[in-house]
Amino acid sequence: MPTRSAKLDKKIPTFSLPSTGGRTFKPADVVGKKLVIYFYPRDNTPGCTTEGVAFRDLHADFKKAGAVIVGVSPDSLKSHEKFKEKMSFPFELLADEDHAVCDLFEVYKEKSMYGRKYMGVERSTFLIDEEGVLKREWRKVKVPGHVQEVLAAVKDL
């Protein structure tokens, strides 16, 4: 298990995660393309669904700009398969049930809701260039307008 974390203008750590479609995803598999990794808290919740739908609706534009999109959450692969099918996502969802990749990107954090503290995924997006170098990061993402901002960054890269 790699111990270093993802840092701007550095190659991202290697990792592999179970992916929808019966595959295992490794960033090395998409070298030569831009990679958008978006981390979200849970399948089938309002904000996460809205964000996924926005990536779905602009997927053709991301593809045209040479980018691959993957979504990551701690949900199970079974949950991801249902969510992907229900929402017709044209990209894969990765199951990070032990939070190992969330930890690499430092997105698994203490959160608070109604005064109760708990650990969870902080909605975040990362843009990696064709050589596997982290070029942009968005943390504590607010969903409205976010995907359009990421697409603009992909086109500028």
C-alpha positions, 0 to 999 in steps of 0.5 A, spaced: 500 500 500 503 506 497 503 511 503 505 517 500 499 522 498 497 525 491 500 532 491 499 538 485 504 537 480 507 530 482 505 523 479 499 520 483 500 514 487 499 508 484 493 504 486 487 499 483 480 499 485 474 494 483 470 497 478 463 497 475 463 493 469 467 487 472 474 490 471 479 493 476 481 500 475 488 502 475 490 509 473 496 506 469 490 503 464 489 511 462 496 514 461 495 518 455 488 521 456 486 526 462 483 523 468 478 526 472 477 522 479 471 525 483 470 522 490 463 523 493 460 520 499 454 515 497 450 512 492 443 514 491 443 521 495 441 527 492 448 531 492 451 525 489 446 523 484 446 531 482 453 531 481 453 524 477 448 526 472 452 533 471 458 528 469 453 524 465 450 529 461 457 532 459 460 526 458 461 526 451 464 533 452 469 530 456 471 524 452 472 529 446 477 533 450 481 527 451 478 525 458 476 519 462 471 520 468 471 515 474 467 516 480 469 513 487 466 512 494 466 507 499 460 504 497 460 496 495 461 494 488 453 492 488 451 498 490 455 502 484 452 497 479 445 499 481 447 506 481 450 506 475 445 502 471 439 507 474 442 513 472 445 511 466 452 513 467 457 512 461 463 512 466 465 507 471 464 507 479 470 505 483 469 501 490 473 504 495 470 500 501 477 501 506 478 508 504 485 506 501 484 511 495 480 516 499 486 516 504 491 517 498 487 523 496 486 526 503 478 526 502 476 521 508 475 526 513 471 528 520 465 531 518 459 534 522 452 534 521 447 536 526 453 537 531 454 529 530 461 528 528 463 522 523 468 520 518 466 520 511 468 522 504 469 530 503 466 531 495 472 532 491 475 532 484 482 531 481 484 532 474 490 528 472 494 529 466 496 524 460 502 523 464 499 521 470 501 528 474 496 531 478 494 538 475 488 541 479 484 539 485 477 541 487 475 540 495 469 541 499 465 541 492 459 545 491 455 541 486 452 547 482 456 549 476 462 544 478 462 539 473 462 545 468 468 548 471 472 541 471 470 541 463 473 548 462 480 546 466 480 539 462 480 543 455 485 548 458 490 542 460 
